[in-house]
Amino acid sequence: MLKDLDSTMLFDTYAPLLTEKQRDTLDLYYNEDLSLAEIAESAGTTRQAVMNCIRKSEQNLKDIEEKMQLCQRSKRAGEIIEKLAGIIKNDSRAGKLLDELRELI
């Protein structure tokens, strides 16, 4: 259970596909940075139950990403945009298009 950028990106992308309980638990864990004990206390459950919920939720997010690949594609698109930016840095029209592309991802 690592609070890393990849896990946060998966949560931000696919949170609507989780159950309400899973969404709320991961939100408290990732976004509010609460500990397992704090989440358990607020939910009236045990740390172990919270840990199990987080692990199951993270696995669900990974399974969804494996099928949909939205996060992977978004990362790749960002990498390509940055390469293009380096190539066309002096072309103002192309720069505007790159800004529009950045807004999409």
FENFENSUL-V646007 format. One record per residue. RES is the residue in one letter. OMEGA is omega in whole degrees, -180 to 180 (none if undefined). D_LAST is the distance of its C-alpha to the last C-alpha in Angstrom with 2 decimals. Layout:
{{RES | OMEGA | D_LAST} {RES | OMEGA | D_LAST}}
This chain:
{{M | 179 | 26.05} {L | 176 | 23.94} {K | -178 | 21.65} {D | -177 | 19.14} {L | -179 | 15.46} {D | 180 | 15.01} {S | 179 | 17.04} {T | 179 | 15.28} {M | 177 | 11.83} {L | 180 | 13.78} {F | -179 | 15.45} {D | -177 | 12.57} {T | -170 | 11.16} {Y | -178 | 14.67} {A | -180 | 16.96} {P | -179 | 18.03} {L | 178 | 19.54} {L | 174 | 21.82} {T | -180 | 25.14} {E | 180 | 25.64} {K | 180 | 27.61} {Q | 178 | 25.03} {R | -178 | 22.26} {D | -179 | 24.69} {T | -180 | 25.89} {L | 177 | 22.56} {D | 179 | 21.52} {L | -177 | 24.79} {Y | -177 | 24.45} {Y | -172 | 20.91} {N | -180 | 20.25} {E | 178 | 23.89} {D | 177 | 24.97} {L | 177 | 28.19} {S | 177 | 30.50} {L | -179 | 31.69} {A | 180 | 34.96} {E | 179 | 33.46} {I | -180 | 31.41} {A | -180 | 34.54} {E | -179 | 36.70} {S | -179 | 34.55} {A | -178 | 34.34} {G | -179 | 38.02} {T | -178 | 37.51} {T | 176 | 37.82} {R | -179 | 35.61} {Q | 179 | 35.99} {A | 178 | 34.72} {V | 179 | 31.63} {M | 178 | 31.06} {N | 179 | 31.54} {C | 180 | 29.09} {I | 180 | 26.38} {R | 180 | 27.15} {K | 180 | 27.18} {S | 179 | 23.93} {E | 178 | 22.21} {Q | 176 | 23.80} {N | 180 | 22.62} {L | 179 | 18.97} {K | 179 | 19.58} {D | 179 | 21.36} {I | -180 | 18.65} {E | 179 | 16.04} {E | -180 | 18.76} {K | -173 | 19.00} {M | 179 | 15.50} {Q | -180 | 13.61} {L | 180 | 10.17} {C | 179 | 9.60} {Q | 180 | 11.32} {R | 179 | 9.42} {S | 177 | 6.00} {K | -179 | 8.37} {R | 178 | 10.09} {A | 178 | 7.59} {G | 178 | 7.14} {E | -180 | 10.91} {I | 179 | 11.61} {I | -180 | 10.04} {E | 175 | 12.17} {K | 177 | 15.08} {L | 180 | 14.96} {A | 178 | 14.98} {G | -178 | 18.09} {I | -173 | 19.70} {I | -173 | 19.38} {K | -178 | 19.59} {N | 180 | 22.62} {D | -174 | 21.49} {S | 179 | 20.52} {R | 179 | 19.47} {A | 178 | 17.10} {G | 178 | 15.78} {K | 178 | 15.01} {L | 177 | 13.11} {L | 177 | 11.03} {D | 177 | 10.40} {E | 178 | 9.36} {L | 179 | 6.91} {R | 179 | 5.52} {E | -179 | 5.61} {L | -176 | 3.80} {I | none | 0.00}}
